[in-house]
């Protein structure tokens, strides 16, 4: 339990670390942001497939191969549909990149707050994914998932800062907002861990569900964002590097 709590704090704290970096580098180029975010997308993609979806198939096979596959596929689509439903029900923006806002305009504040809301919304299932990983009992895979999510949270924390400061939000309130988005992930991690620990029978579905939410975020938000500013080639290779880094890590840790 102590390891789970420390990991939850680490995953949530990565957003805070990213926000501190964002204060130092208030204006980052699109190219730099795209490369870093693409690398994080590759890491998350590997974590979703290797740490969540494949283990879901493995645990689900105990109920029969065919039924296990149905559980995994159903869980993936359930996770994606859940986030899709949240996108429709909760008003928020998918993306808002810091360099696009250079002047202090109060009109931008509502857009920025919606952007921060979007990050908080998606931090919850990411945290659940980390917690579910620990609930499976495979500590090395759980740490890999948590590490991938934490790595993705750093550039996420970075991009919060610039737009909020440019919209006229004070540095103190900006930092508090970044901390809140990180805290959401801590809560999600604990929810995922306790849910699977209490009802181990739902583990295959829960793993696939968490993997589906991560795949949804990668495809629906991260990849389109990193391919929107003319850095598609670099972003693609950065994603491949991130995926391979996690792939090698999984082999070495396994």
C-alpha positions in Angstrom: 0.0 0.0 0.0 2.9 2.4 0.8 4.3 1.8 -2.7 0.9 2.5 -4.3 0.5 5.8 -2.3 4.1 6.9 -3.2 3.5 6.1 -6.8 0.2 8.0 -6.8 1.9 11.0 -5.4 4.7 10.6 -7.9 2.2 10.4 -10.8 0.3 13.5 -9.6 3.5 15.3 -8.7 4.8 14.9 -12.2 2.2 17.5 -13.3 3.5 19.9 -10.6 7.1 19.3 -11.8 6.0 20.1 -15.3 4.3 23.3 -14.2 7.4 24.4 -12.4 9.3 23.9 -15.6 6.6 25.9 -17.4 7.2 28.8 -15.0 10.9 28.8 -16.0 10.2 28.4 -19.8 7.0 30.4 -20.2 7.2 30.5 -24.0 8.1 27.2 -25.6 8.1 26.6 -29.4 5.4 24.5 -31.0 8.1 22.2 -32.3 9.6 21.5 -28.9 6.2 21.0 -27.3 5.2 18.6 -30.1 8.3 16.5 -29.8 8.1 16.2 -26.1 4.4 15.4 -26.1 4.9 12.9 -28.9 7.5 11.1 -27.0 5.1 10.9 -24.0 2.4 9.6 -26.3 4.7 6.8 -27.4 5.5 6.0 -23.8 1.7 5.9 -22.9 1.0 3.8 -26.0 3.5 1.2 -24.9 2.2 1.3 -21.3 -1.4 0.9 -22.4 -0.6 -2.1 -24.7 2.1 -3.9 -22.7 1.0 -3.0 -19.2 -2.8 -3.1 -19.5 -4.2 -4.7 -22.6 -2.0 -7.7 -22.9 -2.3 -8.5 -19.2 -6.1 -8.2 -19.6 -6.0 -10.9 -22.2 -3.8 -13.0 -20.0 -6.1 -12.8 -16.9 -9.2 -13.1 -19.1 -8.0 -16.3 -20.6 -8.7 -18.0 -17.2 -12.4 -17.7 -18.2 -11.7 -19.2 -21.6 -9.8 -17.8 -24.6 -12.9 -16.6 -26.5 -14.6 -15.1 -23.5 -11.3 -13.5 -22.4 -10.9 -11.8 -25.8 -14.5 -10.5 -25.5 -13.8 -9.1 -22.0 -10.6 -7.3 -23.3 -12.2 -5.9 -26.5 -15.3 -4.8 -24.5 -13.2 -3.2 -21.9 -11.2 -1.2 -24.4 -14.3 0.1 -26.1 -16.0 0.8 -22.8 -13.0 2.9 -21.7 -13.0 4.9 -25.0 -16.8 5.4 -24.9 -16.6 6.5 -21.3 -14.2 9.3 -22.2 -16.1 10.2 -25.3 -19.3 10.5 -23.2 -17.4 12.7 -20.7 -16.2 14.9 -23.6 -19.8 15.5 -24.7 -21.4 16.0 -21.2 -18.7 18.2 -19.6 -17.9 21.4 -21.5 -14.2 21.8 -22.0 -11.6 22.4 -24.7 -9.4 19.6 -26.1 -6.3 21.7 -26.6 -4.8 25.2 -26.1 -1.2 25.7 -26.7 0.8 28.3 -24.8 2.6 30.0 -27.7 -0.8 30.9 -29.3 -1.5 33.4 -26.5 0.9 36.2 -26.0 -1.1 39.1 -24.6 -3.1 39.4 -21.4 -6.8 39.1 -22.4 -9.4 38.3 -19.9 -11.5 36.9 -22.8 -9.0 34.0 -22.9 -9.6 33.1 -19.3 -12.7 31.0 -19.8 -10.9 29.1 -22.6 -7.9 28.5 -20.4 -10.1 27.2 -17.5 -11.9 24.9 -19.9 -8.5 23.6 -21.1 -7.5 22.9 -17.5 -10.8 21.2 -16.9 -10.0 18.9 -19.9 -6.7 18.0 -18.4 -8.3 17.3 -15.0 -11.0 15.1 -16.6 -8.5 12.9 -18.4 -6.2 12.7 -15.4 -8.8 10.7 -13.5 -8.8 7.7 -15.8 -5.1 7.9 -16.2 -4.8 7.7 -12.5 -7.2 4.8 -12.4 -5.0 3.0 -15.0 -2.0 3.3 -12.7 -4.0 2.1 -9.7 -5.5 -0.9 -11.7 -1.9 -1.8 -12.6 -1.0 -2.2 -9.0 -4.2 -4.1 -8.3 -3.1 -6.8 -10.7 -0.2 -7.6 -8.3 2.5 -7.2 -11.0 4.6 -4.5 -9.5 7.1 -4.1 -12.4 4.3 -3.6 -14.9 2.4 -1.3 -12.6 5.5 0.9 -12.2 6.0 0.9 -16.0 2.4 2.2 -16.4 2.8 4.8 -13.7 6.1 5.9 -15.2 4.6 6.3 -18.6 1.7 8.3 -17.3 4.1 10.5 -15.1 6.3 11.2 -18.0 3.3 12.3 -20.0 2.2 14.6 -17.2 5.4 16.6 -17.3 4.7 18.3 -20.7 1.1 18.4 -19.8 1.9 20.5 -16.7 4.2 22.7 -18.8 1.5 23.7 -21.3 -0.9 24.8 -18.5 1.3 27.6 -17.3 1.8 29.9 -20.3 -1.9 30.2 -21.3 -3.0 30.9 -17.7 -0.4 33.5 -17.1 -1.2 35.1 -20.5 -4.9 35.2 -19.6 -4.1 37.2 -16.5 -4.2 34.5 -13.8 -1.8 35.2 -11.0 1.2 32.8 -10.7 0.0 31.6 -7.3 -3.5 30.6 -8.7 -1.9 29.1 -11.8 0.3 26.9 -9.6 -2.7 25.9 -7.5 -4.7 24.9 -10.6 -1.7 22.7 -11.7 -1.6 21.1 -8.3 -5.4 20.3 -8.5 -5.0 18.6 -11.8 -2.2 16.5 -10.3 -4.3 15.7 -7.2 -7.1 14.3 -9.4 -4.6 11.8 -10.7 -3.7 10.7 -7.1 -7.4 10.2 -6.4 -7.8 8.2 -9.6 -4.8 5.9 -8.7 -6.3 5.1 -5.3 -9.8 4.4 -6.8 -8.3 2.0 -9.4 -6.2 0.2 -6.8 -9.0 -0.3 -4.2 -11.6 -1.2 -6.9 -9.5 -4.1 -8.2 -8.3 -5.2 -4.8 -11.9 -5.5 -3.5 -13.3 -7.2 -6.6 -10.4 -9.1 -8.3 -13.0 -10.7 -10.7 -13.2 -7.4 -12.6 -9.5 -7.2 -13.1 -9.4 -8.3 -16.8 -12.1 -5.8 -17.7 -10.6 -3.0 -15.5 -7.2 -3.4 -17.2 -8.8 -3.3 -20.7 -11.0 -0.3 -19.6 -7.9 1.6 -18.4 -6.0 0.7 -21.6 -9.0 1.9 -23.7 -9.0 5.3 -21.9 -5.3 5.8 -22.6 -5.6 4.8 -26.3 -8.5 7.3 -26.6 -6.5 10.2 -25.2 -3.5 9.3 -27.4 -5.5 9.1 -30.6 -8.1 11.8 -29.9 -5.9 14.5 -28.4 -2.2 13.9 -28.2 -1.5 12.8 -31.8 -3.7 15.4 -33.5 -2.1 18.1 -31.3 1.4 17.1 -32.1 0.6 17.0 -35.8 -1.1 20.4 -36.1 1.9 22.7 -36.3 4.1 21.4 -39.1 6.3 19.0 -37.0 4.6 15.8 -38.1 7.8 14.0 -39.1 9.7 14.8 -35.9 6.6 14.0 -33.8 6.2 10.6 -35.4 9.8 9.6 -34.7 9.5 11.0 -31.2 6.5 8.7 -30.6 8.4 5.7 -31.9 11.3 6.5 -29.7 9.0 6.8 -26.6 7.3 3.5 -27.5 10.7 1.7 -28.0 12.1 3.1 -24.7 9.1 1.6 -22.8 9.4 -1.6 -24.8 13.0 -2.1 -23.9 12.3 -1.1 -20.3 9.5 -3.8 -20.1 11.9 -6.5 -21.4 14.7 -5.5 -19.0 12.3 -5.2 -16.0 10.4 -8.3 -16.9 
